[in-house]
């Protein structure tokens, strides 16, 4: 195969090397160095490829973007936000089009190369761009990572609807929608995450009580399946694929474009913080205000009390409004058993509330904690067992476990979750237990992972489920079967139909 026959911009492996194809014997990108003394990537595999003859080399596909294998790119895509797992790919695709993703996946299927999409999200500074999986879920050891930032177009925003590519962040969509008087109904707390990334796992935020996950607000998706086919899927067309990819952990296909519902934007947000020292009162009031639909958004968290002797619980409720028609504050807290003297109200713009986490993230970055290992864990508990679980969990957790982080803890109605892959406890009301720890340097991360496993096992014993981003070690085939329950057969069938070579998103570890 002559070098001149290769698409020059398709594959780049550093300035000193020229890619001549995929080495099917050594299973790496084969490169040729113009200078024998020059440093190259996978030189051992290059020699193997040369020895095996031209038949061992598969021509890389023509791409609108680039396929790179420089050291910096491989290192950046080898980790994630959790900084607990390293799984370096052999190459990174920076797509110039949706077609590139389909082309690359088709090539990867033929050669059994694992592939995963990676949002590499953040506020835009290169040093902080990373996948927001926390335990290697977006990793693709020895395969190809697809940088979805190459797919960052907001295609159109019309009344009640947005069409975006997978690499668009929720921050970008929020600002573009607000400019036209609209808003995504359910936003993640931290907005600088890619649309495709959160839709692949569910996408949770304060609007969950009314709107479900972000996947529950999706009208259609364009998906590249594991066969390299680009398919548009919705509830009325290609429904099996539609339901398999929304919250499906990237097992049946890679989301490259989505059509999302929007709601009318309101101008302002009145934010209430209600504090409780008694867990039972907190749980009762959280369920009460949710079922009464007293707030537009409703979350809550758990932190150490001022004396450091126990835990304190907070309800955070938000009411959106326009103009000067502010809600009646007394009515919003009527009949609740919170500590009245500690209740606070904050009136701000709706956009200020949407971006509320940015200041906290800035503090963590300034303190050097953003890049520390973070053993996060996210669980969904049946309401009937929540108090039991929470009392056991708070007896186990220490201030060091949280570090500078927090523990989110709030209710939801399970009937708002409409996508089959986002499994929930078998009760009408559940609670979200979201351990977002930011440990200080020197923390024992192995011990934290053992603690996560212990809490996960207890939650499952009580009828709980997990969210796919969590850092839970040693998850087995039996664990996944138990997690999906009666839907396990659908998981297996979708994997076999849409990813028959089993190349997509291996970092999730979903054994089917």
C-alpha positions in Angstrom: 0.0 0.0 0.0 1.5 3.3 -1.0 1.5 6.3 1.4 0.2 8.5 -1.4 -3.0 6.4 -1.6 -3.9 7.2 2.0 -6.2 10.1 3.0 -3.6 12.5 4.4 -5.8 14.1 7.0 -7.5 11.0 8.2 -4.9 9.8 10.7 -2.2 11.7 12.6 0.2 10.0 14.9 2.6 12.8 15.9 4.9 14.8 13.7 7.5 12.0 13.3 5.2 9.2 12.1 3.0 8.4 9.1 0.2 6.0 9.6 0.0 3.3 7.0 -3.0 1.4 8.3 -4.5 -0.7 11.0 -2.1 -3.6 11.9 -4.5 -6.5 12.1 -1.8 -8.7 13.6 -0.4 -6.4 16.2 -3.9 -4.8 16.7 -2.7 -1.2 16.6 -2.2 1.7 14.2 0.8 0.8 12.1 3.1 3.7 11.5 6.2 4.4 9.4 8.9 6.8 10.7 10.9 8.8 8.1 13.9 8.8 10.5 14.8 5.5 12.2 15.9 7.4 15.3 12.7 9.4 15.5 10.2 8.5 18.3 7.0 6.9 16.9 3.9 5.4 18.4 3.7 1.6 18.6 7.0 1.0 16.9 6.9 -2.7 18.0 3.6 -3.1 16.3 4.9 -1.3 13.2 7.7 -3.9 12.9 5.2 -6.7 13.4 3.0 -5.2 10.7 5.9 -4.9 8.2 7.0 -8.5 8.9 3.5 -9.7 8.3 3.3 -8.1 4.9 0.7 -5.8 3.3 -2.1 -8.2 4.0 -1.8 -7.4 7.7 -2.6 -3.7 7.1 -6.1 -2.4 6.8 -6.5 1.0 5.1 -8.0 3.6 7.5 -11.2 5.1 6.3 -11.5 8.6 4.8 -12.7 11.1 7.4 -13.8 14.7 7.4 -12.1 15.1 10.7 -8.9 13.5 12.1 -7.9 10.3 13.9 -5.0 11.1 16.2 -2.7 9.0 18.4 -0.4 11.6 20.0 0.6 11.1 23.6 -1.3 14.0 25.0 -4.6 13.0 23.4 -4.3 9.4 24.5 -3.5 10.4 28.0 -6.4 12.9 28.3 -8.9 10.3 27.0 -7.4 7.6 29.3 -8.9 9.1 32.4 -12.1 10.7 33.5 -13.6 13.0 36.2 -13.3 10.3 38.9 -9.5 9.9 38.4 -9.8 6.4 39.8 -9.5 4.3 36.6 -7.1 4.6 33.7 -7.9 3.1 30.4 -6.0 4.7 27.5 -7.3 4.3 24.0 -4.9 3.7 21.0 -6.5 6.5 19.0 -8.9 9.5 19.3 -11.3 10.5 16.6 -12.0 14.2 16.3 -15.0 13.9 14.0 -15.6 16.6 11.4 -19.1 15.3 10.8 -21.7 12.8 12.0 -20.7 10.6 9.0 -17.2 10.3 10.5 -18.7 8.5 13.5 -20.5 6.0 11.3 -17.5 5.5 9.1 -15.2 4.9 12.1 -17.6 2.5 13.9 -18.1 0.5 10.7 -14.3 0.2 10.3 -14.0 -0.7 14.0 -16.6 -3.4 13.7 -14.8 -5.1 10.9 -11.6 -5.2 12.9 -13.1 -5.7 16.4 -11.7 -2.4 17.7 -13.6 -1.2 20.8 -15.1 2.3 20.5 -16.7 4.8 23.0 -18.0 8.3 22.7 -16.5 10.8 25.2 -17.9 14.2 25.9 -14.7 15.8 27.2 -16.8 18.5 28.8 -16.0 21.5 30.9 -16.0 25.2 30.7 -13.7 25.4 27.8 -10.2 25.4 29.4 -8.3 22.5 27.8 -6.7 21.6 31.2 -10.1 20.8 32.7 -11.8 19.0 29.8 -12.7 15.4 30.8 -15.3 12.8 30.7 -17.7 13.1 33.6 -18.0 9.4 34.2 -16.5 8.6 37.5 -15.3 5.0 37.2 -14.0 4.5 33.7 -17.4 4.2 32.0 -16.4 6.2 29.0 -13.0 4.6 28.8 -12.0 2.4 25.9 -8.7 0.7 26.7 -6.9 -0.2 23.5 -9.7 1.1 21.3 -10.8 4.4 19.8 -12.3 7.3 21.8 -14.6 9.6 19.9 -14.3 13.2 21.0 -17.9 14.4 20.8 -16.7 18.1 21.0 -16.3 17.8 17.2 -20.1 17.5 17.1 -21.1 20.8 18.8 -23.7 22.4 16.5 -27.0 23.7 17.7 -28.9 22.9 14.5 -32.1 24.8 15.3 -34.3 26.0 18.1 -38.0 26.4 17.4 -40.9 26.9 19.8 -40.9 24.0 22.2 -38.1 22.1 20.5 -34.3 22.0 20.0 -32.2 19.9 17.6 -28.5 19.6 18.7 -25.5 17.5 18.1 -24.2 15.2 20.8 -21.2 17.4 21.8 -23.3 20.5 22.6 -23.2 21.2 26.3 -26.3 21.9 28.4 -24.8 25.3 29.1 -24.6 26.1 25.4 -28.2 24.9 24.8 -29.5 26.7 27.9 -28.2 30.1 26.7 -29.3 29.6 23.1 -32.8 28.5 24.2 -33.1 31.4 26.7 -32.3 33.9 24.0 -35.5 32.7 22.3 -37.6 32.5 25.5 -37.3 28.7 26.1 -35.5 26.4 28.5 -34.7 22.7 28.7 -37.2 21.3 31.3 -34.7 19.2 33.3 -31.1 20.5 33.7 -28.2 18.8 35.3 -26.8 20.7 38.3 -23.5 21.3 36.5 -24.4 22.5 33.0 -21.0 22.0 31.3 -21.8 18.4 30.3 -22.5 17.1 26.8 -26.0 16.4 25.7 -25.0 13.0 24.3 -23.2 12.1 27.5 -26.1 12.7 29.9 -28.7 11.1 27.6 -26.6 7.9 27.5 -27.0 7.5 31.2 -30.3 9.3 31.9 -29.5 12.9 33.0 -30.8 14.0 36.4 -31.5 17.3 38.0 -33.9 19.4 40.1 -36.7 19.1 37.5 -36.8 15.3 37.9 -40.1 15.3 40.0 -42.0 16.8 37.1 -40.2 15.8 34.0 -38.2 12.7 34.8 -34.7 12.3 33.5 -33.4 14.3 30.5 -34.0 11.2 28.4 -37.7 11.5 29.2 -37.7 14.9 27.3 -36.2 13.5 24.1 -38.4 13.3 21.0 -35.9 11.5 18.7 -32.2 10.7 18.4 -29.8 10.0 15.6 -27.7 7.0 16.5 -24.7 5.2 15.1 -25.2 1.5 15.9 -22.4 -0.9 16.5 -22.7 -2.0 12.9 -21.8 1.5 11.7 -25.4 2.3 10.5 -26.8 5.8 11.1 -30.4 5.5 12.3 -33.0 8.0 13.3 -35.0 6.6 16.2 -38.1 7.8 18.1 -41.1 6.4 19.9 -42.8 5.8 16.6 -39.8 4.8 14.4 -37.1 2.3 15.3 -38.5 2.2 18.8 -36.4 -0.7 20.1 -33.2 1.3 19.3 -34.7 4.5 20.7 -35.5 2.8 24.0 -32.2 0.9 24.1 -29.9 4.0 23.8 -31.7 6.5 26.1 -30.1 5.7 29.5 -28.6 2.6 27.9 -25.0 3.3 28.8 -23.8 3.4 25.1 -24.3 -0.3 24.7 -26.6 -0.4 21.6 -25.5 2.8 19.8 -23.7 6.1 20.0 -26.0 9.2 20.1 -24.8 11.8 17.6 -27.9 14.1 17.5 -31.0 14.7 19.5 -34.3 16.5 19.3 -35.3 17.7 22.7 -38.4 19.2 24.2 -38.2 22.8 25.6 -40.5 24.6 28.0 -41.3 28.3 28.2 -38.6 30.2 30.2 -39.6 32.2 33.2 -37.7 35.3 34.2 -36.9 34.7 37.9 -36.3 32.0 40.5 -37.3 32.3 44.2 -35.1 29.8 46.0 -36.0 28.5 49.5 -33.7 26.7 51.8 -35.5 24.8 54.6 -33.4 23.0 57.3 -34.2 20.0 59.4 -32.4 18.3 62.3 -34.8 15.4 62.3 -34.6 12.8 59.4 -38.2 11.7 59.8 -39.6 15.2 59.5 -37.4 15.9 56.5 -38.6 12.8 54.7 -42.2 13.6 55.4 -42.0 17.2 54.2 -40.0 16.3 51.1 -42.7 13.9 50.0 -45.5 16.3 51.0 -44.2 19.3 48.9 -43.4 17.0 46.0 -46.9 15.4 45.9 -48.5 18.9 46.3 -46.3 20.2 43.5 -45.5 23.1 45.7 -42.2 23.9 43.9 -41.2 23.9 40.3 -37.8 22.4 41.2 -37.0 20.4 44.3 -33.8 19.0 45.6 -32.1 18.5 48.9 -28.8 17.6 50.6 -27.2 16.4 53.7 -24.3 18.0 55.5 -22.7 18.0 59.0 -24.3 20.3 61.5 -22.5 23.4 62.8 -21.3 21.5 65.9 -20.0 18.7 63.9 -21.9 16.2 66.0 -24.4 14.9 63.5 -26.1 15.5 60.2 -28.5 18.2 59.0 -31.0 18.0 56.1 -31.9 20.7 53.7 -34.8 21.0 51.2 -34.1 23.4 48.3 -37.2 24.4 46.6 -37.5 26.8 43.6 -40.5 28.6 42.2 -40.1 30.3 38.8 -42.1 33.5 38.0 -42.2 36.5 35.7 -42.0 40.2 36.4 -43.0 41.3 39.8 -45.5 38.6 40.6 -43.4 37.0 43.3 -44.8 33.9 45.1 -46.3 34.2 48.6 -43.4 33.1 50.8 -45.5 32.3 53.8 -47.7 30.0 51.8 -44.7 28.1 50.4 -43.6 27.1 53.9 -47.0 26.6 55.5 -47.5 23.4 57.4 -43.8 22.3 57.2 -41.7 21.2 60.1 -38.5 22.8 59.2 -36.4 24.9 61.6 -38.2 28.2 60.9 -35.5 30.5 62.2 -33.0 29.1 59.7 -35.2 29.3 56.6 -33.7 31.5 53.8 -35.0 32.9 50.6 -33.0 34.1 47.6 -34.5 35.9 44.6 -32.4 35.7 41.4 -32.8 35.4 37.6 -33.7 32.0 36.3 -30.3 31.9 34.5 -28.4 32.7 37.7 -30.1 29.7 39.3 -29.3 27.4 36.4 -25.6 28.3 36.7 -25.5 28.1 40.5 -22.9 25.3 40.6 -20.3 27.3 38.7 -19.2 29.2 41.7 -18.8 26.0 43.8 -16.9 24.4 40.9 -14.6 27.5 40.8 -13.9 27.1 44.5 -13.0 23.4 44.1 -10.7 24.1 41.2 -9.0 26.9 43.1 -8.5 24.6 46.0 -7.0 21.9 43.8 -9.8 19.4 44.6 -11.5 19.3 41.2 -8.7 17.1 39.8 -8.5 14.8 42.9 -9.8 11.2 42.8 -13.6 11.3 43.5 -15.4 8.0 44.5 -18.9 9.2 43.6 -21.9 7.0 44.0 -25.5 7.6 43.0 -28.4 5.4 44.1 -32.2 5.3 43.9 -34.0 4.0 46.9 -37.6 2.9 47.5 -39.3 5.4 49.8 -40.4 2.7 52.3 -36.7 1.7 52.9 -35.2 5.2 52.6 -35.1 6.1 56.3 -33.5 2.7 57.2 -30.9 3.1 54.5 -30.2 6.7 55.4 -29.7 6.0 59.1 -27.3 3.2 58.3 -25.4 5.4 55.7 -25.0 8.4 58.0 -23.8 6.2 60.8 -21.1 4.9 58.3 -20.1 8.2 56.6 -17.6 10.6 58.1 -16.8 14.2 57.3 -13.7 12.9 55.6 -15.8 10.9 53.2 -17.5 14.1 52.0 -14.4 16.2 52.1 -15.4 19.5 50.4 -18.3 17.7 48.6 -21.9 17.0 49.5 -24.6 14.4 49.6 -27.7 15.1 47.5 -30.8 13.5 48.9 -34.3 14.1 47.6 -37.5 12.4 46.4 -39.0 11.6 43.0 -42.1 9.9 41.6 -41.2 6.8 39.7 -44.0 7.2 37.2 -42.2 10.1 35.5 -39.5 7.7 34.2 -40.6 6.4 30.9 -37.5 4.9 29.3 -37.0 1.2 30.0 -33.2 1.3 30.5 -33.5 3.7 33.4 -34.7 1.2 36.0 -36.2 2.4 39.2 -37.3 1.0 42.6 -40.7 -0.8 42.5 -42.6 1.8 44.4 -44.5 5.0 43.5 -42.0 7.2 45.4 -38.3 6.9 45.6 -35.3 8.9 46.9 -32.1 9.9 45.1 -29.0 9.3 47.3 -26.1 11.0 45.5 -22.7 10.9 47.2 -20.6 13.6 45.5 -17.5 13.5 47.5 -14.5 15.7 46.9 -11.9 14.1 49.3 -8.9 16.0 50.5 -5.4 14.9 49.4 -4.3 11.8 51.2 -7.7 10.2 51.5 -8.0 6.4 51.4 -9.7 5.9 48.0 -9.6 2.1 48.2 -11.5 2.3 51.5 -14.0 4.6 49.9 -14.6 2.2 47.1 -15.2 -0.6 49.6 -17.6 1.7 51.4 -19.4 2.3 48.1 -19.8 -1.4 47.5 -21.1 -1.9 51.0 -23.7 0.8 50.6 -24.6 -0.4 47.1 -25.2 -4.0 48.3 -27.4 -2.7 51.2 -29.4 -0.5 48.8 -30.0 -3.5 46.4 -31.0 -5.6 49.4 -33.6 -2.9 50.2 -34.9 -2.7 46.6 -32.7 0.1 45.4 -31.1 0.7 42.0 -28.0 2.5 40.8 -27.2 5.3 38.4 -24.7 4.3 35.7 -22.0 6.9 36.5 -21.2 5.7 40.0 -17.9 4.3 41.3 -18.9 0.8 42.4 -16.1 -1.8 42.3 -16.4 -5.5 41.3 -19.8 -5.3 39.6 -20.5 -8.8 38.2 -22.8 -10.3 35.6 -25.1 -11.3 38.4 -25.2 -7.7 39.7 -26.3 -6.4 36.3 -29.0 -9.1 35.9 -30.3 -8.1 39.3 -30.1 -4.4 38.5 -32.2 -4.7 35.3 -34.5 -7.4 36.6 -37.2 -8.3 34.2 -35.7 -5.9 31.6 -32.4 -7.9 31.4 -33.7 -9.8 28.3 -34.2 -6.5 26.5 -30.7 -5.4 27.4 -29.2 -8.6 25.9 -31.4 -8.6 22.8 -30.6 -4.9 22.0 -26.9 -5.6 22.4 -26.9 -8.6 20.2 -29.0 -6.8 17.5 -27.4 -3.4 17.4 -23.8 -4.2 18.5 -23.3 -7.8 17.4 -19.4 -7.5 17.6 -19.6 -6.1 21.1 -17.4 -3.1 20.4 -19.4 -0.2 22.0 -18.6 1.4 25.3 -16.8 -1.5 27.1 -16.0 0.7 30.1 -19.6 0.4 31.4 -18.8 -3.2 32.2 -22.4 -4.3 31.4 -22.0 -8.0 30.9 -24.6 -9.2 28.5 
